[in-house]
């Protein structure tokens, strides 16, 4: 049995689907797991990481567990998994842990706390440190559907977006085999892509042109403050600005694990065209 926590999230759901497609028994843990639609054979478990009685029941008979970093902190899931006899874990962390000062960057601090809790638990594990998720572009979908418009700050800012399905396949490899225990993988997409190029790829996928509106930095901050702390919003803006001239590098590790290149952003846009069409 494999347990996937955060199972209704963008990555968690993809991990559940990948494992189920391999014919493996999967238990999907999320606050409202029973309300979601799952592949045949998946066992939904309603609960959250702050309820020990739910965790202990969910961990019963589990061989490996997929962990994520919740906003409220790492909790003791890794320790409970170790006590329950789970053989290995896979933690979804972030490459920001290697790039930023946790005293200044709250996102780095949160992911580092999860990595430390995992290490302290003694649970054999693999840590996944992706860079940008291609799925972040889904934030543009409502405006694309209603107005045919995307508004961004620094449209020439380039990132290395990774398809969530590639990330799920890497996670599945680590969950299924003890051979990867002790690894920490830096994971990116196969190419540097600007925000403007992402918009072009989405327009091509949905078969209609999109307008690209440019936000000032003040406008971007005002937008993001509604979704994240001020400090995190400013860090994100600083990073976007930096990535105009100094984009992150492309990592070879995903291709090394999967034996093939990762899916590019154009393929991601094709896979998600229904989200942008409505």
N, C-alpha and C positions, 0 to 999 in steps of 0.2 A: 504494500500500500504506500502511496505517495501523498503527502499532505501539501497543499498549496495555500499559503496564507495571502491575504489581500487578493483573493481570487476574482473579485469583480473589477479590479484595476486593469489598466490597459495591458500591462505586462503579465500580471497574474492570470488573467483570462486566457492569454495566449499560451502560457505554460500549461494550464489545464488542458486546453485543446490539443496541444502537441503530445502530451503524455497519453491522453485518451485515444488519439489517432494511432498511437503505437500499440494499443490494446492493453495498456497498463491500468491497474486500479488506481483511481484518483479520488481524493477527498478534498473538496473545495470549501475553504473557510473564509467567510466574510460576514459583515454585520447583517446583510439581507441576502444571504446566499440562496435561500429557498425561493426567493422571488425571481431569480435569474433563470435563463434558459441555458441548459448545459448539454454537452454531448451525451449520448447514451452511456449509462454505466457510472457516471460521475456522481459521487455522494455529496450533496450540499450540506454544510454545517453552518448554522446561524450562530454568530458570536463574535467577540472581539478579543484582542490580546490582553485586555485588562480583566478578564473573567477566568480565573484559574481552573474552575470546575469544567468549563467548556474546553479549555486547552487540553486538560488531561484526558478527557474523553476523545477529543479529536486526534490525539497523539497515539492512542492505543493501536498497536499492531503496525505502526508506520515504520517503513524502512528509511525514508529520506524525506526531508522537509524543505520547502522553498520559503524563505523568509524575506520580508521587506522591512524598510525603515519607516515606522509610523511617525506622524507628526508629534505625537505626545511622548515619544521616546521609545527605546528598544524593548523595555519590559524584560521579562525573564523567560521568554519562550524558548530561547536556545538552551538555557539551563534545564528547563522542564523536559525538553526533547532529549537531552542527554540522560536525564534520570529515567525517562520512559524507555530507554533502550534504542532510540533512533540511531542509525548507523552514521549518517552524515547529513549536513545541511548545505544549502546554497543561499547566500545572502545577496540580495539586490542592493548594492551600495551605489557609489558615484565616483567618478574620477576627480570630482572636486576635492575629495579627501587628500589628493596628491598635489593639488594646485593652490589651495587657499589656506590661509591661517584660520584655524577654527575659532580663535579668539575674536576675529573680525567678521567671519562669514558663518551665519547661523546654519546654513545648509550643510557646510562642511562639518560643523560641530555635531549636527544631528546624525549624519552618516558615520562619522568617526565613533560616536558613542555606540552605535549599533555594531560596528566592527569590533570594538573592544569588548562589548557584552558577549559577542560570539566567541571571541578568543578566550575570555575568562570562563566561559561555560565548559570548555574542554570538548565541545562537540566537533568532531572532524568535519571540515567544511571547505567550500570554495567560495571566494568572494568575487562578485561580478561588479566591475566599475565602468559602466557605460558613460559615454559623453552625452551629447544631445539626443533625445528621442525624436524620431521623425513624427511620432504621434503628437508632439507639441503643436504641430500645424493644425490639428483639429480645433484648436482655439479659434481659428479663423472661420470655421465652417458656418456658424450662424450668419455672419455678415456676407459670406459668399452666397449663401442660399437666398438671402433676402434682397441684397443690393448688388451682387456681383463685384464686391469690393473687398480688398485686404488693406489694412492700415498698419504699418510697422514703423518703428524707429530704426534707423540705419539699415535700409534695404540691401546695401552691399555687404553687410556683415555676413561672413561665411562660417558655417559650422560643418560638422561631420555626422549628420543625422543617421541613426541606426533604426532599422525596421524592427518593430517589436517582435515579429515572428522570428527573425534571426536571433534576437536575444532569448526568446523562448527555447529555440533549438539548442543554444549553448547551455542554457539552464538545464534542459532535459539531459544532455550529455553528462553534465556534472552530477545530476541527481541519480542517474542510473549506474554510475561507475565510481568505485572507490579510487580509481587510478588518478583522479584529478585532485584529490584532497590535498590541501595545503597551498593550492594555487590562488593567485589573485589576478584576474584577467582584466586588462584595459581594452574596452570594446567600443568600436566606432563603426559608422557606415563606411562604404568603400571610396567615398570621394568628398571633397569640400564643395559645399553648395551654398550660394548666397540666398538670403531670404527672397530676393527678387526672382532668382532662378526657381525657387520652390513654388512661388506663385505661378510662374510660367508652366511648370510641370502639372500643377493642379488644373490650370486652365485647359491644357492639352488633354488631361484625363477626363474632364467633364464635357469637353467639346464646345466650350464657349469662352470668349475672352473675359478676362478679369481686369479691373482697374487696380492699380497699386497706389495707395495713398501713403504719404510720408508723415509720420508723427514727429513732432518736436520732442526733445528729451523731457520737457515739462509735461507734455501731453501723455507721453508714455508712462511717466511716473504716476500721474493722476489715475491712469487706467489700472496700473498694477497694484496701487495701494489698496484697491478694493478686494484684492485676491491674496495678498501676501504682506508681511511686515515691511515697514519702510526700509529697513536696512537691507533686506533681501531684494527689494525692488531696485535699490540703488546699485547693488552688486550686479544684478542682471543687466542693468543699463551700462554699467562700466564694462562688462564683459562683451556686450554687443558692440560697443564702440571699439574695443581692442581688436575684435575679430574682423574688422574691416581690413586691417593691414597685417594682423598677426593671427590668422585662423589656427585652430588646433590641428595637430597632425593626424593623419590617418594611421590607425593601428593595424598591424598585421595579424593580431592574435585571433580575431574572429575567424579569419580564413584558415589559420593554423588548426583551430579546434574543429571546424566543420569540414575542412578539406575543399572549400570552395569560397569564392568571393561573396561578400554580403550583398543583399538586395539594394539597389540604388534608390534614390528618392523618387525617381519617375515611376518605378515599380510600386513603391509604397502608395503614391498618388493614385495609380490605377486600382490598387487593392481597396482604396478608401473612397473611390469616386461617388459611391452612394451617399456617404456622409456629407459630401459637398453639394450634391444635387438635391438632397432632401427627400 
